[in-house]
């Protein structure tokens, strides 16, 4: 039995939609595994995530301690703070009192955030949008 042209087109459109839907599901499931979420120190007052996350805020003045290639500092959102440890070369623009985003995970024993990447601000007027939003949210809660 031969299908009419109308039915052939309908079959082709349905097949294309199924293929497109399958590709979308595959892309979103893969992206979901790789996504890192942004948290401010206040967001982490109750529990510490075990996943790879982004921790952002301001580098607290007077908290920067260098021990060889390892650097310890505190990230604050002016309401809470978290200690961060990073081994490696810091960005040139990294310093106390400036916005920063640290990517990594919390050490389950010490509770210290072990950063694998440090992202610093670009110029004197720039603050990462996530950090600015979290700081504004924290300020409105006080």
DRENMARGU-634207 format. One record per residue: residue in one letter; z, x negated, y negated of N, C-alpha, C in turn. Coordinates in steps of 0.02 Angstrom, whole numbers, plus 50000, padded with zeros to 5 digits. Layout:
> res,n.c3,n.c1,n.c2,ca.c3,ca.c1,ca.c2,c.c3,c.c1,c.c2
> A,Z,X,Y,Z,X,Y,Z,X,Y $
...
This chain:
> res,n.c3,n.c1,n.c2,ca.c3,ca.c1,ca.c2,c.c3,c.c1,c.c2
> X,50000,49958,50058,50000,50000,50000,50000,49956,49938 $
> X,49957,49971,49891,49948,49932,49831,49988,49965,49774 $
> X,50027,49924,49736,50066,49950,49680,50022,49960,49619 $
> X,50038,50010,49580,50002,50022,49519,50021,49967,49469 $
> X,49979,49956,49419,49990,49904,49369,50056,49916,49332 $
> X,50072,49980,49320,50134,49998,49286,50195,49975,49326 $
> X,50192,49986,49392,50247,49965,49435,50251,49889,49443 $
> X,50194,49856,49442,50193,49783,49446,50227,49752,49384 $
> X,50212,49779,49325,50243,49754,49263,50319,49767,49264 $
> X,50338,49826,49286,50408,49844,49291,50445,49796,49338 $
> X,50415,49781,49395,50444,49734,49442,50451,49664,49412 $
> X,50401,49643,49374,50402,49578,49342,50457,49575,49289 $
> X,50463,49627,49248,50515,49630,49196,50585,49629,49228 $
> X,50595,49669,49280,50660,49671,49314,50676,49602,49344 $
> X,50628,49571,49375,50638,49504,49404,50656,49453,49351 $
> X,50622,49457,49292,50636,49410,49237,50706,49421,49210 $
> X,50727,49484,49203,50794,49499,49179,50848,49474,49227 $
> X,50836,49482,49291,50884,49457,49341,50889,49381,49337 $
> X,50831,49347,49331,50831,49274,49326,50867,49251,49262 $
> X,50854,49284,49207,50885,49267,49143,50961,49279,49146 $
> X,50981,49334,49176,51053,49348,49184,51087,49296,49227 $
> X,51055,49276,49282,51083,49224,49326,51090,49158,49290 $
> X,51040,49140,49249,51043,49077,49211,51099,49080,49160 $
> X,51109,49138,49128,51163,49146,49079,51231,49139,49111 $
> X,51240,49171,49169,51304,49166,49204,51318,49094,49224 $
> X,51269,49060,49249,51276,48990,49268,51294,48946,49208 $
> X,51260,48957,49152,51274,48917,49092,51344,48929,49067 $
> X,51366,48991,49062,51433,49006,49037,51488,48982,49084 $
> X,51476,48985,49149,51527,48961,49195,51534,48885,49191 $
> X,51479,48851,49182,51482,48778,49174,51514,48759,49108 $
> X,51496,48794,49055,51525,48780,48990,51600,48793,48989 $
> X,51621,48846,49023,51693,48862,49025,51734,48807,49056 $
> X,51707,48771,49104,51743,48716,49135,51750,48656,49089 $
> X,51703,48647,49043,51702,48589,48999,51733,48601,48931 $
> X,51747,48662,48913,51772,48679,48847,51844,48653,48838 $
> X,51857,48627,48779,51924,48608,48762,51945,48653,48704 $
> X,52008,48674,48703,52032,48720,48653,52077,48683,48604 $
> X,52079,48708,48544,52117,48676,48490,52186,48709,48485 $
> X,52237,48669,48480,52305,48692,48472,52338,48654,48414 $
> X,52380,48688,48377,52422,48655,48327,52490,48643,48361 $
> X,52531,48598,48335,52597,48587,48366,52639,48651,48372 $
> X,52634,48696,48324,52672,48759,48328,52649,48802,48386 $
> X,52585,48799,48403,52559,48838,48460,52590,48815,48526 $
> X,52616,48754,48527,52641,48725,48589,52717,48724,48591 $
> X,52750,48765,48552,52823,48765,48549,52854,48789,48615 $
> X,52822,48835,48649,52851,48865,48710,52829,48828,48774 $
> X,52764,48818,48782,52739,48787,48844,52688,48733,48828 $
> X,52682,48686,48873,52633,48633,48866,52576,48644,48916 $
> X,52514,48650,48892,52459,48660,48938,52448,48598,48981 $
> X,52423,48608,49041,52408,48552,49086,52335,48532,49082 $
> X,52295,48572,49048,52223,48558,49042,52210,48506,48988 $
> X,52147,48485,48985,52123,48441,48932,52115,48484,48870 $
> X,52149,48467,48815,52148,48508,48754,52137,48464,48693 $
> X,52131,48498,48636,52130,48465,48572,52194,48484,48535 $
> X,52228,48434,48509,52289,48443,48470,52273,48420,48399 $
> X,52285,48463,48350,52266,48445,48282,52319,48460,48232 $
> X,52317,48424,48178,52363,48432,48123,52358,48371,48077 $
> X,52414,48355,48046,52417,48297,48002,52458,48243,48036 $
> X,52438,48180,48025,52478,48124,48051,52539,48120,48006 $
> X,52597,48128,48036,52660,48130,47999,52674,48062,47966 $
> X,52691,48063,47902,52708,48001,47866,52767,47967,47899 $
> X,52762,47901,47908,52816,47861,47936,52821,47863,48012 $
> X,52773,47896,48045,52779,47904,48118,52735,47855,48157 $
> X,52692,47819,48123,52644,47775,48157,52677,47710,48180 $
> X,52675,47698,48247,52703,47638,48276,52650,47606,48321 $
> X,52635,47543,48308,52585,47507,48348,52620,47460,48397 $
> X,52596,47461,48459,52622,47416,48511,52562,47387,48547 $
> X,52535,47333,48520,52474,47304,48548,52415,47351,48534 $
> X,52379,47370,48586,52322,47416,48577,52344,47489,48579 $
> X,52407,47501,48597,52432,47570,48601,52465,47589,48535 $
> X,52449,47650,48514,52476,47676,48451,52513,47741,48467 $
> X,52573,47749,48439,52612,47811,48445,52619,47840,48375 $
> X,52610,47905,48368,52619,47939,48305,52635,48012,48318 $
> X,52656,48047,48266,52670,48118,48273,52618,48158,48234 $
> X,52595,48213,48265,52550,48260,48232,52593,48320,48213 $
> X,52586,48341,48150,52626,48398,48126,52582,48450,48093 $
> X,52605,48512,48093,52573,48565,48055,52623,48591,48003 $
> X,52671,48549,47985,52723,48561,47936,52777,48610,47962 $
> X,52771,48632,48023,52822,48675,48053,52849,48645,48117 $
> X,52806,48612,48154,52824,48579,48217,52785,48515,48222 $
> X,52806,48471,48268,52769,48409,48278,52768,48391,48352 $
> X,52718,48351,48371,52710,48327,48439,52694,48253,48436 $
> X,52725,48214,48481,52712,48143,48485,52648,48130,48524 $
> X,52607,48085,48497,52543,48068,48528,52542,47994,48543 $
> X,52513,47977,48600,52504,47907,48619,52429,47896,48630 $
> X,52402,47842,48603,52331,47828,48610,52321,47753,48619 $
> X,52282,47735,48669,52265,47665,48680,52191,47656,48666 $
> X,52176,47612,48620,52106,47600,48602,52100,47586,48528 $
> X,52038,47586,48505,52024,47572,48435,52023,47638,48396 $
> X,52063,47642,48345,52067,47702,48304,52009,47704,48255 $
> X,51988,47763,48234,51936,47768,48182,51959,47735,48118 $
> X,51913,47709,48078,51930,47675,48016,51968,47720,47968 $
> X,51953,47784,47968,51984,47830,47921,52051,47858,47944 $
> X,52075,47836,48003,52139,47861,48029,52196,47829,47990 $
> X,52242,47871,47966,52303,47845,47933,52354,47902,47925 $
> X,52414,47883,47907,52468,47932,47898,52451,47979,47841 $
> X,52471,48042,47848,52460,48091,47796,52390,48121,47796 $
> X,52350,48105,47846,52281,48130,47848,52272,48175,47908 $
> X,52220,48218,47905,52204,48263,47959,52177,48226,48019 $
> X,52194,48250,48079,52172,48218,48141,52167,48270,48196 $
> X,52122,48258,48242,52118,48296,48304,52120,48245,48361 $
> X,52166,48255,48407,52173,48211,48465,52153,48251,48527 $
> X,52108,48224,48567,52088,48256,48630,52123,48220,48687 $
> X,52149,48258,48735,52183,48229,48792,52225,48281,48827 $
> X,52280,48257,48857,52325,48304,48892,52396,48278,48888 $
> X,52442,48324,48902,52513,48307,48899,52535,48273,48964 $
> X,52578,48222,48957,52608,48190,49015,52663,48237,49039 $
> X,52659,48260,49103,52708,48309,49127,52779,48282,49130 $
> X,52788,48217,49134,52855,48188,49138,52886,48179,49069 $
> X,52850,48145,49024,52878,48130,48958,52866,48185,48907 $
> X,52815,48227,48918,52798,48278,48869,52757,48251,48811 $
> X,52743,48186,48813,52703,48155,48760,52629,48170,48771 $
> X,52592,48180,48717,52521,48193,48722,52484,48127,48730 $
> X,52448,48120,48785,52409,48060,48799,52337,48071,48776 $
> X,52319,48044,48719,52253,48055,48690,52202,48008,48720 $
> X,52143,48035,48732,52086,47995,48756,52036,47984,48700 $
> X,52037,48027,48649,51993,48023,48592,52031,48043,48530 $
> X,52019,48007,48475,52049,48024,48410,51992,48037,48361 $
> X,51994,48095,48329,51945,48112,48278,51980,48115,48211 $
> X,51957,48076,48162,51989,48074,48097,51945,48109,48046 $
> X,51972,48121,47988,51935,48155,47935,51878,48111,47910 $
> X,51831,48142,47875,51771,48106,47852,51779,48076,47782 $
> X,51809,48113,47737,51821,48087,47670,51886,48116,47643 $
> X,51901,48102,47581,51966,48122,47554,51976,48197,47549 $
> X,51921,48235,47545,51927,48307,47536,51916,48346,47601 $
> X,51899,48311,47655,51881,48345,47717,51942,48352,47763 $
> X,51947,48410,47794,51995,48420,47847,51958,48462,47900 $
> X,51963,48444,47964,51928,48483,48014,51945,48557,48006 $
> X,51895,48602,48012,51907,48673,48001,51963,48702,48044 $
> X,51969,48678,48105,52021,48703,48150,52090,48684,48123 $
> X,52095,48622,48097,52159,48599,48070,52176,48638,48007 $
> X,52127,48648,47963,52140,48685,47901,52162,48756,47916 $
> X,52129,48788,47965,52148,48856,47984,52218,48860,48013 $
> X,52235,48812,48055,52302,48811,48086,52355,48798,48034 $
> X,52341,48753,47986,52389,48738,47934,52400,48799,47889 $
> X,52346,48834,47874,52351,48894,47832,52391,48948,47868 $
> X,52377,48956,47935,52414,49006,47975,52488,48989,47977 $
> X,52504,48926,47986,52574,48904,47989,52608,48915,47923 $
> X,52573,48901,47868,52603,48909,47801,52618,48983,47787 $
> X,52576,49028,47812,52588,49099,47800,52646,49126,47841 $
> X,52665,49091,47895,52720,49113,47938,52788,49093,47909 $
> X,52788,49045,47863,52851,49020,47835,52878,49064,47782 $
